[in-house]
Amino acid sequence: MMSAASSWLQRCAALPVLLMLASAGQAAAGSSSVDCEPLTGLDEEALATYRFESGREPWQPLPPDADYQLGEITVVRQDVFERADNWLQRQANRYHVRTRERVVLSVLPMRSGERVDARLLAEAERLLRAKNYLYDARVIPRRRCGDVLDIYVVTRDVWTLMPRVSVTRAGGETDLGLGVGDTNVAGLGKTLALGFDRDEDRRGWSLSASDPNIRDSRWAADLFVVDNDDGELLAASLRRPFFALDTRRYFRLDGSRFDREEGLYYLGDEIWEYRAETESARVAAGWSPGLRGRFVNRFLLGVAVEDHRFELPPTLLAAFPDITDPERRFVYPFIGYQNLEDDYDKRVNVDRVRRTEDLALGRSVYVELGYSSDATGGDGEYLVGRVNVGDAAWLTPRQLLTGRAWANGYFDLDADRSENLFLGVLAEYRYRHATKWSLAVRASAAALKNPTLDRQLLLGGSDGLRGYPNRYQIGDRRFLVTVEERYYSNIYPLRMFRLGAAAFVDAGRAWYEDEAPPWLPADDGSHRDELVNVGLGLRLESTRTRGDAIIHLDVAMPLRDGPGVRDVEVTLTAKQTL
């Protein structure tokens, strides 16, 4: 009797376990019965040698109005050479440390289990391509299993551990840079660099360090230290940025101190020298409701400190007693507002040579307003503000127009006048009239109202007027127009460098709208007319090293002569675009 009862109790106790096992089996059978639709015929092995330059995208795009739950993320990390064809390429791959998978995942704006759509996958690509340790990236729909979407994330590294031997020549001046740095230390996406730089103004050592994803988080930090023969620079920041369009929170803390010698220039020559020291600090927090339709609104609240101190030479003050002391201090709380439009286009051969470019076509607006007074710790009662507005659009499938306007400055409430009010506008037009040819026109203008002694608008070789010395013209008004005919070559030496060329015309002028400052020497003013140069240039872009520098070699001939102007000016610079 006891044995039968015990057996019955054991069977009752086992019943829930059997039911659970049966339920799990049915769930597993149901899961395996979900039809999975492959969205690409490429597997990991094929993607490991996928060539981004091919332009082929053999996968199905997602419907623009559908969203899915993100399932498995498979990261495919290509080495520097996706197909190592010779000994040099194989050695480069051998000694290169590839970007770690967790670093790639930390850049993505989404995580497994979250809702994703075609727009978010495109944004993930843009964020990856913005990293200078990656040549390119693709986020590829892999397969769809009901409501679950699995994806591939494919990246290609560039060689980032580089000795630096840089020679920059512009406006008749040669700058030298030596050092070593890595923008992807141990494949962790961190930057560490040590360098020595010498130019016409100063020489010194520098150390920089940056971590864009601290412990694979959204927090970032930067440190920059410079020890020059005329002073020093120390800058540091800690931030949690609006890393994606739908990011809701923001924080940033910055601080810097810059002690140096500055100059007042005339026809490219320094005629007066003074000491300047600038200290600044800024802390801000932000909030956003996220992406709503095609637009993002962001709101900022913060506090900023600016302290500008100067030591003017006694000879300057004695020669020009009317010169006012430019020292000033501002301590102000501020509010900021930003509006961004989610409108991007992926193209090649716009500002790079056969490289994927993410063009921001949407409208962008940023407005900031602060209030500084004696009560907050500043000197006097001021409004402090800045505005930045930009937009872009394809006029036709081959014609792109972009524009930007910005302003910043101060308004002295006691004197009822503006101070150091800067206004700038920029327009760019690009016309792709043939497969390998395009016309690029860039026009900019700037104005300063009521500038202090340390503020000047300069124009010369380093500012884009390539046939003239640096700082050749000065003023409180300036314009510059550049017209270039660009050629995008298919030449690809050793599968390492892309070549381009340009024929260009630069025209510009800087001048004082009203009375020139008293320290400027008197002359007939003939050299203050519009300056024009023509020239030819070569462009060299490496596809295997860090992707934020294009070598420009330009030969320019000035069409208008003047004091100190040479017959031919050779310019060698590194820029981020053509």
Secondary structure, DSSP 4 states (H G I P E B T S, - for coil): -HHHHHHHHHHHHHHHHHHHHHHHHHHHHHHHTSPEEE-BS--HHHHTT--GGG----BPPPPTT-EEEEEEEEEEEE-SSSS--SHHHHHHHHH--PPPHHHHHHHSS--TTSEEEHHHHHHHHHHHHTSTTEEEEEEEEEEEETTEEEEEEEEEE-B--EEEEEEEEETTEEEEEEEEEESSGGGSS-EEEEEEEE-SS-EEEEEEEEESSGGGSS-EEEEEEEEETTEEEEEEEEEE---STT--EEEEEEEEEEEEEEEEEETTEEEEEEEEEEEEEEEEEEE---EETTEEEEEEEEEEEEEEEEE--HHHHHH-TTPPP--EEEEEEEEEEEEEE--EEEESSSSSSS--EEEE-S-EEEEEEEEE-TTTTSSS-EEEEEEEEEEEEEEETTEEEEEEEEEEEEEETTTTEEEEEEEEEEEEEEE--SSSEEEEEEEEEEEEES--TT--EEESGGGT-TTS-TT-EEESEEEEEEEEEEEE----GGGTEEEEEEEEEEEEEEE-SSPPPTTSPP---GGGS-EEEEEEEEEEEESSB-SS-EEEEEEEEESS--TT--S-EEEEEEES--
